[in-house]
Amino acid sequence: MGRRSFQRKYLSTVIADIPITTTVQSWTKLSIQAKLQRPNLQDQGRQGTAMDSGMFLAALSFSYICKALGAVLMKSSITQIERRFDIPSSISGLIDGGFEVGNLLVIVFVSYFGSKLNRPKLIGTGCFVMGIGSILIALPHFFMGYGERGCEKGSKSYMWIYVLMGNMLRGIGESPIVPLGISYIDDFAKEGHSSVYLGTLHTIAMIGPILGFIMSSVFAKIYVDVGYVDLRLSTIRITPQDARWVGAWWLGFILNGLLCIICSISFFFIPQIKKRSQNERKNSASLHVLKTDEEKNHMSNLTKQEKQAPANMTDMDTWIKEKKSPERFLSRYLGGFLWSLKSILTNNLYVIFLILTLLQMSSFIGSFTYMFKFVEQQFGQSASQANFLLGIITIPTMASGVFLGGYIIKKFKLSLVGIATLVFFTSSMAYVFQLLYFPLVCENKSFAGLTLTYDGMNPVDSHIDVPLSHCNSDCICDKNQWEPVCGENGEFYDCSCISDSGFQKGNHSARLGECPRDKCKTKYYIYIIFQVIMSFFTALGSTSFLMILMKCVQPELKSLAMGFHSLFIRTLGGILAPIYYGAFIDRTCIKWSVTSCGTRGACRLYNSRLFGIIYLGLNISLKTPALFLYAVLIYFMKKKFKRNDNKTSENGRKFTNEGNPESVNKNGYNCVPSDEQNSETPI
């Protein structure tokens, strides 16, 4: 201790006689010369880990496929889950939002502590948990039994809670994949190659949604009790077009869970790569600049270090003492966090963008969750047909839109105002095609006893007091049972006592099941065309969301701004949107099923016209104020940039093109491209 104290006093005495500017300049100049003459040992180390980095990229791509597959399976199985567990749409919306709840529970801890631990093993653990969650979602199918019709009391009446818990586990397991995976890629990738790796990663990840839609389409055709019930020999008289049909929804989650567990194994054999510091990245990124224009960057670095350096050695001693004091250290950084949070929440551009993205994402999440139910109820398509056609056509269209959007921004070197204008244009075009959906809304099904009187002549507002017909006036049937039949005149007759082979009475005939909606087939094909075009414009502008978010705040607040944005959108959009969409959809039901315990179950028949108006109306009501806020955002951007340009011309400052990583954008903030990207919703 005595020798160390003597050295410290000696250094303080010597340095105290030297001006601080001279000291910083000398140290910095020697450091720069050493870096220019020293061989790049990091590149040599990375060459030795090329095989590990390739293995990690392959494993991470596999995990991206698995998580996207699970997300699509959940969205496309909502209707099947409702029918299986006899629950309303509001409950199924809660189940769907459970993923976001689980993700939010651990995302902060994973993002902070994950960088300090072995990241590949932590990602592998997340994949394993995600696999267990997927299998847990499917387990209630086995607990409930096969063809069980008795009153399920106790725990069996709330089997859907296991599905909710499994989806929450999926959210917990997914949380480390995106932030830790991208940071790991950024560490092993050579300078300028991170974007290539990330582009490859997200391109491969598109396999997940495509597989998800194909699997959902195939499994929706298979009866839920496959392997235990032979449809040719059993008394099951329904088809996939029937409102009571439940497909083998659980098969997809079993397969997805096994794939996630298999994927997790590879991460435990990948070594950890030391995380590079921010200063190291900046020095490595700017090394080629120092060689060509050393003097300019040398002076820039000196200016930054002069601002950060203590004024004298007494201040340095005080700073060291604060570092050693946990209370002062915590107070210092907590105050900095609160100041940073206040800074982004008082930024007009950030707050406007935060609100408008919440509106847009709520519309997207809510509409996508119930899109397949909308197609089933409006156009009479089965779940299998809706999943296959929408998935196969929409996913490639969205992929091409994302690619073209990034190309346009890079090709024309759009400024921040130009990027915002592009998003406003694409959102406006998607909004126009959303309005064109309203003429495609089909009329209610002609259902005698529900929407019509039994003679098929007069529509009714309420089905409660509809008089019976001779068809079922003498039947002793349970009104709680749902056994629709289709008459030869295209009307529905609720006549449960008819034999399986149909009946003949006078000039009337009927068959079991619902009548097909042939009148809406043309509208269905037009809807598919509009859906493809709308998806393309939506994806075309999606590339710009992250760029606007990063460039409307100071560079040092970029991570906090992205984190708070993700928390805000997931909480108010990812969790709440499916719930209130489902609650509004439940209000359009005109015939509920009744469980064996006498309680209300899933909806058997919707007022299809009211369903379409409410579903599309919710989308429009969320997108309309979002478009208005886009115009406000662009106005404030131009106003702020014009004021900053005036200040720039007065000070004689020059701004370089934003394509330069060291450039300064028009709002006075550094524009440093980032390889970080935010995680899911859905596809």
Buried (B, 14 or more C-beta within 10 A) or exposed (E): EEEEEEEEEEEBEEBEEEEBEEEBBEEBBEEBEEEEEEEEEEEEEBEEBEEBBEBBBEBBBBBBBBBBBBBBBBBBBBBBBBBBBBBBBBBBBBBBBBBBBBBBBBBEEBBEEBBEBBBBBBBBBBBBBBBBBBBBBBBBBEEBEEEEEEEBEEEBBEBBBBBBBBBBBBBBBBBBBBBBBBBBBBBBBBEEEBEEBBEEBBBBBBBBBBBBBBBBBBBBBBBBBBEEBEBEEEEBEBBBBBBBBBBBBBBBBBBBBBBBBBBBEBBBEBEBBEEBEEEEEBBBBBBEBBEEEBEEBBEEBBEEBEEEBEEEBEEBEEEEEEEEEEEEEEEEEEEEEEEBBEBBEEBBBBBBBBBBBBBBBBBBBBBBBBBBBBBBBBBBBBBBBBBBBBBEBBBBBBBBBBBBBBEBBEEEEBBBBBBBBBBBBBBBBBBEBBEBBEEBBBEBBBBBBBBBBBEBEEEBEEBEEBEEBEBBEEEEEEEEEBBBBBBEBEBBBBBBEBEEEEBEEEEEBBBBBBBEBEEBEEBBEBBBEBBBBBBBBBBBBBBBBBBBBBBBBBBEBBBBBBBBBBEBBBBBBBBBBBBBBBBBBBEBBBBBBBBBEEEBBBBBBBBBBBBBBBBBEBBBEBBBEBBEBBEEBBEBBBEBBEEBBEEBEEEEEEBEEBEEBBEBBBBBBBBBEBBBEBBBBBB
